[in-house]
Amino acid sequence: MSATVAMILALAVGTYAFRLVGPVLHGRVQLPVRVQELLSAGAVVLLVALLATGALTEGGDWAGWARPAGVLAGGVLAWRRAPFLVVVLGAAITTAALRALGVE
């Protein structure tokens, strides 16, 4: 067995073990309220960072103004509780319209 195959198998076993820990320890381990709050805040920060890098960069460079404007339009529509299809189409149409007008 090569080192690559061994590493893939080790990562696969670790991944499934990590996923199994949640259901197995669900009722047995109680996290303090402060830790639960920090985990919740950490998840929000991680999602915002992912959104920012996806909305503002392309290939490590600035994506231009059209994409962030489209993401902002989609965010506003989502905040106003528009249906998902309307959110996606609104963001896409905003980005496409700005690019058609020459805004990069």
C-alpha positions in Angstrom: 0.0 0.0 0.0 1.4 3.4 -1.0 1.7 6.3 1.4 -1.0 8.2 -0.6 -3.5 5.4 -0.2 -2.7 5.0 3.5 -3.2 8.8 4.0 -6.5 8.7 2.2 -7.7 5.8 4.3 -6.6 7.5 7.5 -8.4 10.7 6.6 -11.5 8.7 5.7 -11.5 6.9 9.0 -10.9 10.1 10.9 -13.7 11.9 9.1 -16.3 9.1 9.8 -15.1 8.9 13.4 -15.5 12.6 13.8 -19.0 12.4 12.4 -19.9 9.5 14.6 -18.9 11.3 17.8 -21.8 13.8 17.6 -24.6 11.3 17.7 -22.8 9.0 20.2 -22.0 11.8 22.7 -25.2 13.8 22.1 -26.9 13.2 25.5 -23.7 12.5 27.5 -21.7 15.7 27.1 -23.1 19.1 28.1 -21.2 22.2 27.0 -21.3 25.3 29.1 -23.5 28.1 27.8 -20.5 30.3 27.1 -18.9 27.7 24.9 -22.2 27.2 23.0 -22.3 31.0 22.4 -18.7 31.1 21.2 -19.3 28.2 18.8 -22.4 29.9 17.4 -20.5 33.1 17.0 -17.6 31.2 15.4 -19.9 29.7 12.8 -21.3 33.1 11.9 -17.8 34.5 11.5 -16.7 31.6 9.3 -19.8 32.0 7.0 -19.2 35.8 6.7 -15.5 35.2 5.8 -16.5 32.6 3.2 -19.1 35.0 1.8 -16.6 37.9 1.7 -13.9 35.9 -0.1 -16.4 34.5 -2.6 -18.0 37.8 -3.3 -15.0 40.1 -3.4 -12.2 38.0 -5.0 -11.7 35.9 -8.1 -8.5 33.9 -8.4 -6.9 35.9 -5.6 -7.6 39.2 -7.2 -10.3 41.8 -6.8 -13.5 40.6 -8.6 -14.7 44.1 -9.5 -17.8 46.0 -8.5 -20.4 44.0 -10.3 -20.2 40.8 -8.2 -20.3 42.5 -4.8 -23.3 44.6 -6.0 -25.0 41.4 -7.1 -24.3 39.8 -3.7 -25.6 42.9 -1.9 -28.8 42.8 -4.0 -29.3 39.1 -3.2 -28.6 39.8 0.5 -31.2 42.6 0.5 -33.8 40.4 -1.2 -33.0 37.6 1.3 -33.3 40.0 4.2 -36.7 41.1 2.9 -37.7 37.4 2.9 -38.0 37.0 -0.9 -38.3 33.4 -2.2 -35.0 31.7 -2.9 -35.5 31.8 -6.7 -36.1 35.6 -6.6 -33.0 36.1 -4.5 -30.8 34.1 -6.9 -32.3 35.7 -10.0 -32.1 39.2 -8.5 -28.4 38.8 -7.7 -27.6 37.3 -11.1 -29.6 40.0 -13.0 -27.9 42.8 -11.0 -24.5 41.4 -11.7 -25.3 40.8 -15.4 -26.8 44.3 -15.9 -23.8 46.0 -14.3 -21.4 44.0 -16.5 -23.5 44.8 -19.6 -23.2 48.5 -18.7 -19.4 48.1 -18.5 -19.0 48.0 -14.7 -16.4 45.4 -13.9 
